[in-house]
Amino acid sequence: MATLSPALTPGVSAQTLALAFNELAALQRAGVRLDDSLEQAAGAGPLHFRQALEGLAAYVRAGHPLAEGMRSYGALFHPVIPAIVGAGEQTGNLDTSFALLSQFFESEAQLRRVIQSASIYPVTVAVVAILIVFLLNIIKIPIGDHMESILPVTWAIVLLWILAFVAAIWFLLRFRSMQQVARYVMMAVPFFGGIMHELAVSRFCQTFGLFIRAGIPYLEGLQISMGVAQHPAVEQAVRYVYASVRNGIPIEEAIRSQSAFPKMVRSLVGAGEVAGTLDESFLKAAQFLRQEAEQKIRNSSKMAGPVMTIIIGIIVGLIVIQFWGHIWQAEMSIGDDS
């Protein structure tokens, strides 16, 4: 099976993955063969994802492990997927592994829905403002003996450049390398940087908690979790925890020594290791951090209302000044001609 280029591989939404793995879990519990389950789950999602599942069904039918086939697709499948699927194949609990993956991607989909909901208002206001400026460039009014636009055409040119810039950014963000650059840029912004740090720790805690629950050894789970956080400070902390556990240091002690993990995470992990419920402690920490980050995102969307109102007020003020200045200049030119 050919490996796809990580930079050019099209992505699959978290919601699609959550639904697919939920269906696979249900089919496995019903006793359906794995290859048949993959073919049935291939009925939804984008074309490249359906083709991948159909290819995996043929791969499994030929007697190969599913996790190995998923790894051959490169960046199409999140690193968490083959790890948990491989653990399920080894223990004979594929239905549980699929259910855990469905839970993981449903959480990711919920976060995306929160972000999209928070961005609807400011994006709508920005689009309306741009349309108004364009209309004012199209509408013409009589000034003297000729018709002129309410606003000069330079405004439309500036807006076209802005729209071209936004379109270029949107296109570049389709590539994973540019997504990484965008993350580093957002980390430098004080408010959003804190949210991204919380989400990175949450993503690590959820991933590692699922690995423990799936029966994956600590070292293997930590090694895979390094790249899941997508945050340099958190990745460095996980790398330290991995080295410490490899040298025989308890995971709770290693995590406590890293300031990248919030105090709440360190306390929950310590209690979980004592009680023997480490997986539950990591998952609770992930849920708490994710909910806190989502609440901050919702609050920021509420603040966006007054901010956008101020911006629109400034734009309207500039339009009025430009409009009356334009009329004044036209009348002065008419007076000079006479």
C-alpha positions in Angstrom: 0.0 0.0 0.0 1.4 3.4 -1.0 2.3 5.9 1.6 0.8 9.4 1.0 2.8 12.6 1.3 2.1 14.1 4.8 2.1 17.7 3.3 -0.3 16.9 0.5 -2.6 14.3 2.1 -6.2 15.7 2.3 -7.6 15.6 5.8 -10.6 13.9 7.3 -12.8 15.9 9.7 -13.0 14.8 13.3 -16.8 14.4 13.1 -16.4 11.9 10.1 -13.9 9.9 12.1 -16.0 9.9 15.2 -19.0 8.6 13.2 -16.9 6.0 11.3 -15.4 4.5 14.5 -18.7 4.6 16.3 -20.2 2.5 13.5 -17.2 0.1 13.5 -17.5 -0.4 17.2 -21.2 -1.2 16.9 -20.5 -3.6 14.0 -17.8 -5.4 15.9 -20.0 -5.9 18.9 -22.6 -7.3 16.6 -20.1 -10.0 15.4 -19.6 -8.6 11.9 -16.3 -9.5 10.3 -13.7 -6.8 10.4 -13.3 -6.5 6.6 -17.1 -6.4 6.1 -17.3 -3.7 8.9 -14.8 -1.6 7.1 -16.7 -1.8 3.9 -19.9 -0.8 5.6 -18.3 2.1 7.4 -16.9 3.3 4.0 -20.4 4.4 3.0 -19.9 7.9 4.4 -17.3 10.6 4.4 -15.2 12.1 1.6 -14.1 10.1 -1.4 -10.5 9.6 -0.4 -11.6 8.4 3.1 -14.0 5.9 1.6 -11.4 4.6 -0.8 -9.0 4.2 2.1 -11.5 2.2 4.2 -12.2 0.0 1.1 -8.5 -0.5 0.6 -8.1 -1.4 4.3 -10.9 -3.9 4.0 -9.1 -5.7 1.1 -5.8 -5.5 3.1 -7.4 -7.1 6.2 -9.1 -9.7 4.0 -5.7 -10.7 2.7 -4.7 -11.6 6.3 -2.8 -8.4 7.3 -3.2 -6.4 10.5 -5.5 -3.4 10.3 -3.1 -1.2 12.3 -0.3 -1.9 9.9 -2.5 -1.0 6.9 -3.5 2.3 8.6 0.2 3.3 9.1 0.9 2.8 5.4 -1.6 5.6 4.6 0.7 8.1 6.3 -0.9 11.3 7.5 -4.4 10.4 6.4 -4.9 8.6 9.8 -4.1 10.4 13.1 -1.1 8.7 14.9 -3.5 7.8 17.8 -5.6 5.6 15.4 -3.1 2.8 14.5 -1.7 2.7 18.1 -5.1 2.1 19.7 -6.2 -0.2 16.9 -3.0 -2.2 17.2 -3.6 -2.6 21.0 -7.2 -3.8 20.3 -5.9 -6.3 17.7 -3.4 -7.7 20.2 -5.9 -8.0 23.1 -8.9 -9.0 20.9 -10.9 -6.0 22.0 -11.3 -4.1 18.7 -14.8 -3.0 19.6 -13.5 -1.2 22.7 -10.6 0.4 20.7 -13.0 1.7 18.1 -15.3 3.1 20.9 -12.3 4.9 22.5 -11.4 6.4 19.1 -14.9 7.5 18.6 -14.8 9.2 22.0 -11.5 10.9 21.1 -12.6 12.4 17.8 -16.1 13.4 19.1 -14.2 15.6 21.7 -12.2 17.1 18.9 -15.3 17.7 16.8 -17.1 19.3 19.8 -14.1 21.7 20.2 -14.3 22.6 16.5 -18.0 23.3 16.8 -17.4 25.7 19.7 -14.7 27.6 17.7 -17.0 27.8 14.6 -19.9 29.0 16.7 -17.7 31.7 18.3 -16.5 32.9 14.9 -19.9 33.2 13.2 -20.7 36.7 14.5 -17.4 38.5 13.8 -17.1 36.9 10.4 -20.7 37.8 9.5 -20.1 41.4 10.5 -16.9 41.6 8.6 -18.5 40.2 5.4 -21.4 42.7 5.7 -19.0 45.6 6.1 -17.1 44.5 3.0 -20.3 44.2 1.0 -21.5 47.7 2.1 -18.2 49.2 0.9 -18.5 47.5 -2.4 -22.1 48.7 -2.9 -21.0 52.2 -2.1 -18.4 51.9 -4.8 -21.1 50.7 -7.3 -23.9 53.2 -6.4 -23.5 56.5 -8.3 -25.1 59.8 -7.4 -25.4 63.0 -9.5 -22.8 65.6 -8.7 -23.0 68.6 -11.0 -23.5 67.4 -14.5 -22.1 63.9 -14.1 -22.5 60.8 -12.0 -19.9 59.7 -9.5 -19.6 56.8 -7.0 -20.3 57.6 -3.4 -16.8 56.3 -2.5 -13.7 56.4 -4.7 -12.7 53.2 -6.4 -9.5 53.1 -4.3 -11.6 51.6 -1.5 -12.7 48.7 -3.6 -9.1 48.1 -4.7 -7.9 48.0 -1.1 -10.7 45.5 -0.2 -9.8 43.3 -3.2 -6.2 43.2 -1.9 -7.5 42.3 1.6 -9.7 39.5 0.2 -6.9 38.2 -1.9 -4.6 38.1 1.1 -7.3 36.2 3.2 -7.8 33.7 0.3 -4.1 33.1 0.1 -3.9 32.5 3.8 -6.8 30.1 3.6 -5.2 28.2 0.8 -1.8 27.9 2.5 -3.5 26.6 5.7 -4.6 23.6 3.8 -0.9 22.4 4.1 0.2 20.9 7.4 3.5 22.8 7.4 1.7 26.1 7.3 -0.8 24.9 10.0 2.3 24.4 12.2 3.5 27.9 11.4 0.0 29.3 12.3 0.1 27.5 15.6 3.4 29.1 16.5 2.1 32.5 15.6 -1.0 32.1 17.7 1.1 30.9 20.7 2.7 34.3 20.7 -0.6 36.1 21.2 -1.2 36.4 25.0 -4.8 35.4 25.3 -5.0 32.8 22.5 -1.6 31.4 23.5 -2.9 30.5 26.9 -5.9 28.8 25.4 -3.7 26.8 23.0 -1.5 25.7 25.9 -4.6 24.4 27.8 -5.8 22.6 24.7 -2.4 21.0 24.1 -2.2 19.7 27.6 -5.8 18.5 27.3 -5.0 16.7 24.0 -2.0 15.0 25.6 -4.0 13.9 28.7 -6.9 12.5 26.7 -4.6 10.7 24.3 -2.4 9.2 27.0 -5.4 8.3 29.1 -7.0 6.5 26.1 -3.6 4.7 25.6 -3.6 3.5 29.2 -7.2 2.4 29.0 -6.5 0.5 25.8 -3.6 -1.4 27.5 -0.7 0.3 25.6 2.5 0.4 27.6 3.5 3.8 29.1 6.6 4.3 27.1 4.9 3.6 23.8 2.0 5.8 24.7 4.2 8.7 25.8 6.3 8.4 22.6 3.3 8.7 20.4 1.7 11.5 22.5 4.7 13.7 22.0 3.5 14.8 18.5 -0.2 14.8 19.5 0.1 17.9 21.7 1.2 20.2 18.9 2.8 22.6 21.3 6.5 23.0 21.8 6.5 23.5 25.6 4.1 20.6 26.1 6.0 18.3 23.7 9.2 19.1 25.6 7.5 18.3 28.9 6.2 15.0 27.5 9.7 14.2 26.2 11.1 14.7 29.7 8.4 12.5 31.2 9.2 9.8 28.6 12.9 9.9 29.5 12.1 9.8 33.2 9.8 6.8 33.0 12.3 5.0 30.8 14.8 5.5 33.6 12.5 4.1 36.2 11.0 7.3 37.7 7.3 7.0 38.5 5.1 8.9 36.0 3.4 10.9 38.7 6.8 12.2 39.9 7.9 13.0 36.4 4.8 15.0 35.6 4.9 16.9 38.9 8.4 18.2 38.0 7.1 19.9 34.8 5.6 23.3 35.1 4.0 22.9 31.6 1.3 20.8 33.3 -1.2 22.8 35.4 -1.4 22.1 39.1 -4.8 20.5 38.6 -3.3 17.9 36.2 -0.4 17.1 38.6 -2.8 16.6 41.5 -5.2 14.4 39.5 -2.3 12.2 38.2 -0.9 11.8 41.7 -4.2 10.7 43.1 -4.8 8.4 40.1 -1.5 6.6 40.5 -2.2 6.0 44.2 -5.8 4.8 43.5 -4.8 2.7 40.4 -7.1 4.8 38.2 -4.4 6.6 36.2 -6.4 6.4 32.9 -9.5 8.0 34.5 -7.4 10.8 36.1 -5.8 11.7 32.7 -9.2 11.7 31.0 -10.8 13.8 33.8 -7.9 16.3 33.5 -8.4 16.5 29.7 -12.1 17.1 30.1 -11.6 19.8 32.7 -9.0 21.7 30.6 -11.1 21.4 27.4 -14.2 22.7 29.1 -12.2 25.6 30.5 -10.7 26.4 27.1 -14.1 26.2 25.5 -15.6 28.6 28.0 -12.8 31.1 27.3 -13.5 30.8 23.6 -17.3 31.5 24.2 -16.5 34.5 26.4 -14.2 35.9 23.8 -17.0 35.5 21.2 -19.2 37.6 23.5 -16.5 40.3 23.7 -16.3 40.2 19.9 -19.7 41.9 19.7 -18.7 45.3 21.2 -15.4 45.2 19.4 -17.0 44.6 16.0 -19.5 47.3 16.8 -16.7 49.8 17.4 -14.9 48.7 14.2 -18.2 49.1 12.2 -18.7 52.5 13.8 -15.2 53.6 12.7 -15.8 52.3 9.2 -19.1 54.2 9.0 -17.4 57.4 10.3 -14.7 57.1 7.6 -17.3 56.5 4.9 -19.3 59.6 6.0 -16.2 61.7 6.1 -15.1 60.4 2.7 -18.6 60.9 1.2 -19.0 64.5 2.3 -15.4 65.3 1.4 -16.0 63.9 -2.1 -19.1 66.0 -2.5 -17.4 69.1 -1.2 -14.5 68.7 -3.6 -17.0 68.2 -6.5 -18.9 71.3 -5.6 -15.7 73.3 -5.2 -14.5 72.2 -8.7 -17.9 73.2 -10.1 -17.6 76.6 -8.5 -14.1 77.1 -9.9 -15.3 76.2 -13.4 -18.0 78.8 -13.2 
